[in-house]
Amino acid sequence: MSADAFRVCAVIPTFDNPTTIADVVAGVTPFVERVIVVDDGSAPPGREAVAALQRSGAALAVVRARNGGKGAAVKDGLARAHAEGFTHALQVDADGQHALDDAPTLLQAARARPEALVLGAPIYDQSAPRSRLVGRRITQFWTNLEVGRGVITDPMCGFRVYPLARATAVRVPADRMDFDIEIAVRMAWAGTPVVNVPTRVRYPEGGVSHFDLLRDNLRISWMHTRLCHLRVFELTLLRPWRWLTRRRARAELGEGR
């Protein structure tokens, strides 16, 4: 892919982030051609903050009438970005966790490997809650089983660059906080190379997180159950069946000669 063919936008899902969304948009704007903000059914203050960005021309707003979850919002954003002719989308969370000055490093990796999914590999500071760190270690264990050790450094970080043609082609049932994990796993299964880029992550004081420790951890656990069963089915039944089918087809072609 030539440099001229590489067109990147930012996709920012937001739900009730009126105090941080404008700063996040401003921080990422220098690095991308366009910013797409997906309002996932915010209350009036959050919705007005997004509308103000649209009015000022700072962002293109995609407004969801009802809250459907982070994953549902990102799906809408990726679909809109693809429809607008962009080749890549830089996903950024709206709560100010990500070090946006690391965006050029992620985008440089995407330009070097335009076919790859570029994932932020978090470096946490002391603001990170211990419960979140423990949860990430658990999901990392299951992700290693699903795609192989060392393929995905951290599947939960929402700071990443998607090659849009590949990202919009995979089917991802997850619609909430489990989405970031599932789309990374399914893209890897589909043969998309993965590049992991270290990036700093902080939990700003006063920041709004919508991660529900009970419900979202249950969703993530169920998602890993689904993915692991699919992986076992692929390795023990589907892949051997495909191998036998190809071998039989080659044998029949040989007999026909």
C-alpha positions, 0 to 999 in steps of 0.5 A: 500500500502506497503512502497516498493510499493510507488514509487514517481516521480516529474512532472514539466511542463515548458514553457520558464523557462530557468532561474529557471528550473534547480534550481527547478529540483535540489530542488525537486530531493532529495525527489523523485525517478525520475524527469520528466520535460515536455517541453511545446513547449518552445523557444530555450533557454527554450528547451536547458535548458531542454535538458541540464537536460536530458543530465546530467541525472538530469531529464527525458525530455518529449518534446511537439512540440507545446505549448498546455498549462499547463494542456496538459503538466501535462497530458503528464507528468502523463501519462509518470509517470504512464507508467514508473511504478510510483504510485504517482507524485509530481507536481511542477511549474517550476517558483520557486513559491513553497517552495520545502522544504515542499515537504516531508510534502506533500509526507508524507501525500501521504504515509499515505493516498496513495489513496488520492489526496494531495493538497497544501494549499497556505500560501502567503507572501507579494509578491502575486499580489492582483489580483491573490488573488482575483481570487483565492477567486472567484474560491474557491467559485465556487469550494465549490459549486461543491464539498462541502465546506471544501473539497478542500482548494485551487484548483489552487495550482500546488504543489500537489501529485497525486495517478497516477492510479486515476489521469490518469483514470479521463477525464479532458477537460481543457488543460491550467491554468484551469486544476489544478482546474478541475482535483481536482474537477473531482477526488473528484467527482470520490470518491478520498479522498482529503488531504489539506496540508499547504505550503508556496507560493511566487512570486519570483522577475523576475519569469516568469508567463504565467497566462493571466489575461483575457484569463485564467480567461475566461477559468476558468469561462467557466470551472466553468460554465460547472462543475456547470451545470454537478453538477446540472444535477447529483443532480437533474436528474442523481442521482434520476434516479439511485436511482429509477433504483436500487429501481426497480431492488430490487423490481423485485428481491423481486417479483422473490422470 
